[in-house]
Amino acid sequence: MALRNDRPVVITDDKPLRQTCKALSILISGSIGVLIRAVERGECTAEDAKQTLYAMDEVGARLSASLVKRAEQLIDDAAD
């Protein structure tokens, strides 16, 4: 769990937990959201974030091609 604007944010890619958090109005983010935020804050480069994204996909994160493409775009947008 992380804090954002003094509100807790649950960081998870687990679908049932994400659904529960939504039902309880708890802020959620996934691993891709963490990468995007790191780029926005200047904590890593867009290229580093993309390499992490690809590594996640390689180890079984089960990311669809369309999700990877969308994540790449969001990472690029965050870098601008």
N, CA and C atoms as a LAMMPS dump frame, in Angstrom:
ITEM: TIMESTEP
0
ITEM: NUMBER OF ATOMS
240
ITEM: BOX BOUNDS ff ff ff
-5.0000000000000000e+02 5.0000000000000000e+02
-5.0000000000000000e+02 5.0000000000000000e+02
-5.0000000000000000e+02 5.0000000000000000e+02
ITEM: ATOMS id mol type element x y z
1 1 1 N 0.845 -1.167 0
2 1 2 C 0 0 0
3 1 3 C 0.894 1.235 0
4 2 1 N 0.444 2.246 -0.699
5 2 2 C 1.165 3.512 -0.774
6 2 3 C 0.202 4.631 -0.385
7 3 1 N 0.726 5.826 -0.213
8 3 2 C -0.129 6.977 0.078
9 3 3 C -0.083 7.96 -1.065
10 4 1 N -1.228 8.462 -1.411
11 4 2 C -1.335 9.478 -2.447
12 4 3 C -2.306 10.524 -1.938
13 5 1 N -1.814 11.718 -1.783
14 5 2 C -2.647 12.8 -1.251
15 5 3 C -3.309 12.39 0.057
16 6 1 N -2.532 11.735 0.921
17 6 2 C -3.009 11.291 2.229
18 6 3 C -4.108 10.234 2.158
19 7 1 N -4.325 9.657 0.984
20 7 2 C -5.281 8.554 0.852
21 7 3 C -4.491 7.3 0.5
22 8 1 N -4.829 6.188 1.115
23 8 2 C -4.106 4.957 0.775
24 8 3 C -4.393 4.525 -0.655
25 9 1 N -3.384 3.965 -1.289
26 9 2 C -3.514 3.406 -2.629
27 9 3 C -3.007 1.973 -2.558
28 10 1 N -3.835 1.044 -2.964
29 10 2 C -3.431 -0.351 -2.995
30 10 3 C -2.773 -0.612 -4.341
31 11 1 N -1.575 -1.17 -4.311
32 11 2 C -0.835 -1.498 -5.525
33 11 3 C -0.957 -3.002 -5.733
34 12 1 N -1.685 -3.386 -6.766
35 12 2 C -1.891 -4.81 -7.034
36 12 3 C -2.295 -5.024 -8.483
37 13 1 N -1.956 -6.191 -8.991
38 13 2 C -2.431 -6.607 -10.308
39 13 3 C -3.44 -7.755 -10.168
40 14 1 N -3.789 -8.072 -8.928
41 14 2 C -4.727 -9.151 -8.65
42 14 3 C -6.159 -8.689 -8.922
43 15 1 N -6.807 -9.312 -9.903
44 15 2 C -8.13 -8.867 -10.334
45 15 3 C -9.182 -8.894 -9.214
46 16 1 N -9.309 -9.984 -8.459
47 16 2 C -10.316 -9.963 -7.383
48 16 3 C -10.071 -8.858 -6.351
49 17 1 N -8.801 -8.631 -6.001
50 17 2 C -8.501 -7.564 -5.044
51 17 3 C -8.816 -6.199 -5.643
52 18 1 N -8.521 -6.009 -6.923
53 18 2 C -8.84 -4.733 -7.582
54 18 3 C -10.347 -4.492 -7.564
55 19 1 N -11.129 -5.545 -7.821
56 19 2 C -12.591 -5.411 -7.81
57 19 3 C -13.104 -5.066 -6.412
58 20 1 N -12.524 -5.687 -5.4
59 20 2 C -12.918 -5.393 -4.023
60 20 3 C -12.592 -3.95 -3.672
61 21 1 N -11.401 -3.501 -4.041
62 21 2 C -11.004 -2.116 -3.77
63 21 3 C -11.942 -1.136 -4.461
64 22 1 N -12.286 -1.423 -5.699
65 22 2 C -13.227 -0.549 -6.422
66 22 3 C -14.554 -0.468 -5.69
67 23 1 N -15.049 -1.627 -5.247
68 23 2 C -16.329 -1.663 -4.54
69 23 3 C -16.28 -0.855 -3.246
70 24 1 N -15.115 -0.8 -2.627
71 24 2 C -14.946 -0.06 -1.374
72 24 3 C -14.432 1.367 -1.586
73 25 1 N -14.333 1.784 -2.841
74 25 2 C -13.847 3.123 -3.203
75 25 3 C -12.431 3.377 -2.702
76 26 1 N -11.612 2.349 -2.71
77 26 2 C -10.207 2.483 -2.353
78 26 3 C -9.415 2.69 -3.635
79 27 1 N -8.532 3.673 -3.635
80 27 2 C -7.712 3.931 -4.812
81 27 3 C -6.814 2.739 -5.089
82 28 1 N -6.662 2.404 -6.377
83 28 2 C -5.827 1.278 -6.761
84 28 3 C -4.913 1.67 -7.909
85 29 1 N -3.82 0.97 -8.002
86 29 2 C -2.912 1.096 -9.13
87 29 3 C -2.293 -0.263 -9.336
88 30 1 N -1.856 -0.501 -10.551
89 30 2 C -1.155 -1.733 -10.856
90 30 3 C 0.305 -1.444 -11.129
91 31 1 N 1.018 -2.464 -11.5
92 31 2 C 2.45 -2.306 -11.734
93 31 3 C 2.727 -1.34 -12.887
94 32 1 N 1.874 -1.336 -13.897
95 32 2 C 2.067 -0.401 -15.006
96 32 3 C 1.867 1.035 -14.519
97 33 1 N 0.898 1.238 -13.673
98 33 2 C 0.681 2.566 -13.101
99 33 3 C 1.872 3.044 -12.294
100 34 1 N 2.52 2.126 -11.602
101 34 2 C 3.715 2.469 -10.828
102 34 3 C 4.833 2.907 -11.774
103 35 1 N 4.991 2.189 -12.885
104 35 2 C 6.015 2.575 -13.871
105 35 3 C 5.74 3.968 -14.429
106 36 1 N 4.495 4.221 -14.777
107 36 2 C 4.123 5.52 -15.344
108 36 3 C 4.394 6.632 -14.332
109 37 1 N 4.025 6.412 -13.093
110 37 2 C 4.244 7.422 -12.048
111 37 3 C 5.734 7.678 -11.837
112 38 1 N 6.538 6.624 -11.902
113 38 2 C 7.99 6.788 -11.735
114 38 3 C 8.564 7.66 -12.842
115 39 1 N 8.062 7.493 -14.061
116 39 2 C 8.526 8.331 -15.18
117 39 3 C 8.059 9.768 -14.965
118 40 1 N 6.809 9.95 -14.573
119 40 2 C 6.28 11.296 -14.322
120 40 3 C 7.118 12.038 -13.275
121 41 1 N 7.548 11.33 -12.266
122 41 2 C 8.305 11.945 -11.177
123 41 3 C 9.79 12.049 -11.475
124 42 1 N 10.211 11.546 -12.632
125 42 2 C 11.62 11.617 -12.999
126 42 3 C 12.479 10.598 -12.271
127 43 1 N 11.862 9.586 -11.705
128 43 2 C 12.601 8.572 -10.955
129 43 3 C 13.193 7.499 -11.867
130 44 1 N 12.717 7.441 -13.093
131 44 2 C 13.326 6.575 -14.105
132 44 3 C 12.991 7.132 -15.478
133 45 1 N 13.751 6.716 -16.453
134 45 2 C 13.51 7.177 -17.819
135 45 3 C 12.407 6.35 -18.464
136 46 1 N 11.866 6.871 -19.535
137 46 2 C 10.852 6.133 -20.288
138 46 3 C 11.425 4.816 -20.805
139 47 1 N 12.661 4.844 -21.256
140 47 2 C 13.283 3.61 -21.761
141 47 3 C 13.446 2.577 -20.661
142 48 1 N 13.862 3.002 -19.475
143 48 2 C 13.981 2.075 -18.349
144 48 3 C 12.616 1.482 -17.987
145 49 1 N 11.594 2.327 -17.987
146 49 2 C 10.242 1.852 -17.67
147 49 3 C 9.768 0.837 -18.71
148 50 1 N 10.049 1.099 -19.972
149 50 2 C 9.648 0.159 -21.021
150 50 3 C 10.404 -1.155 -20.899
151 51 1 N 11.686 -1.09 -20.568
152 51 2 C 12.457 -2.319 -20.375
153 51 3 C 11.892 -3.136 -19.209
154 52 1 N 11.456 -2.459 -18.166
155 52 2 C 10.823 -3.142 -17.037
156 52 3 C 9.5 -3.758 -17.468
157 53 1 N 8.741 -3.028 -18.262
158 53 2 C 7.481 -3.537 -18.805
159 53 3 C 7.711 -4.82 -19.603
160 54 1 N 8.703 -4.814 -20.481
161 54 2 C 9.002 -5.993 -21.295
162 54 3 C 9.47 -7.15 -20.426
163 55 1 N 10.25 -6.846 -19.401
164 55 2 C 10.726 -7.889 -18.489
165 55 3 C 9.552 -8.516 -17.73
166 56 1 N 8.605 -7.689 -17.326
167 56 2 C 7.415 -8.202 -16.648
168 56 3 C 6.665 -9.154 -17.563
169 57 1 N 6.55 -8.777 -18.812
170 57 2 C 5.844 -9.604 -19.787
171 57 3 C 6.569 -10.933 -19.986
172 58 1 N 7.887 -10.904 -20.012
173 58 2 C 8.677 -12.105 -20.224
174 58 3 C 8.58 -13.098 -19.077
175 59 1 N 8.37 -12.608 -17.865
176 59 2 C 8.322 -13.517 -16.716
177 59 3 C 6.905 -13.961 -16.369
178 60 1 N 5.965 -13.673 -17.244
179 60 2 C 4.632 -14.234 -17.06
180 60 3 C 3.571 -13.298 -16.544
181 61 1 N 3.714 -12.01 -16.728
182 61 2 C 2.688 -11.072 -16.282
183 61 3 C 1.425 -11.161 -17.14
184 62 1 N 1.486 -11.912 -18.224
185 62 2 C 0.334 -12.126 -19.122
186 62 3 C -0.255 -10.819 -19.635
187 63 1 N 0.591 -9.994 -20.207
188 63 2 C 0.153 -8.724 -20.774
189 63 3 C -0.204 -8.939 -22.237
190 64 1 N -1.357 -8.468 -22.629
191 64 2 C -1.745 -8.575 -24.034
192 64 3 C -0.937 -7.586 -24.863
193 65 1 N -0.859 -7.846 -26.147
194 65 2 C -0.129 -6.948 -27.049
195 65 3 C -0.734 -5.549 -27.006
196 66 1 N -2.046 -5.465 -26.932
197 66 2 C -2.695 -4.145 -26.901
198 66 3 C -2.391 -3.414 -25.588
199 67 1 N -2.297 -4.148 -24.485
200 67 2 C -1.958 -3.51 -23.211
201 67 3 C -0.518 -3.015 -23.214
202 68 1 N 0.385 -3.794 -23.767
203 68 2 C 1.786 -3.362 -23.855
204 68 3 C 1.88 -2.099 -24.705
205 69 1 N 1.178 -2.082 -25.825
206 69 2 C 1.202 -0.904 -26.711
207 69 3 C 0.635 0.321 -25.989
208 70 1 N -0.469 0.139 -25.268
209 70 2 C -1.079 1.248 -24.534
210 70 3 C -0.148 1.728 -23.417
211 71 1 N 0.473 0.785 -22.72
212 71 2 C 1.409 1.139 -21.65
213 71 3 C 2.599 1.916 -22.205
214 72 1 N 3.111 1.495 -23.358
215 72 2 C 4.219 2.225 -23.991
216 72 3 C 3.821 3.669 -24.267
217 73 1 N 2.602 3.86 -24.767
218 73 2 C 2.125 5.212 -25.072
219 73 3 C 1.996 6.044 -23.798
220 74 1 N 1.437 5.445 -22.747
221 74 2 C 1.287 6.16 -21.485
222 74 3 C 2.638 6.529 -20.887
223 75 1 N 3.607 5.627 -21.029
224 75 2 C 4.974 5.906 -20.551
225 75 3 C 5.569 7.066 -21.331
226 76 1 N 5.408 7.043 -22.656
227 76 2 C 5.915 8.143 -23.485
228 76 3 C 5.246 9.461 -23.114
229 77 1 N 3.924 9.424 -22.895
230 77 2 C 3.201 10.63 -22.497
231 77 3 C 3.708 11.153 -21.157
232 78 1 N 3.994 10.253 -20.234
233 78 2 C 4.479 10.645 -18.916
234 78 3 C 5.862 11.299 -18.999
235 79 1 N 6.631 10.904 -19.995
236 79 2 C 7.976 11.461 -20.15
237 79 3 C 7.935 12.874 -20.712
238 80 1 N 6.865 13.236 -21.367
239 80 2 C 6.755 14.573 -21.982
240 80 3 C 6.377 15.643 -20.995
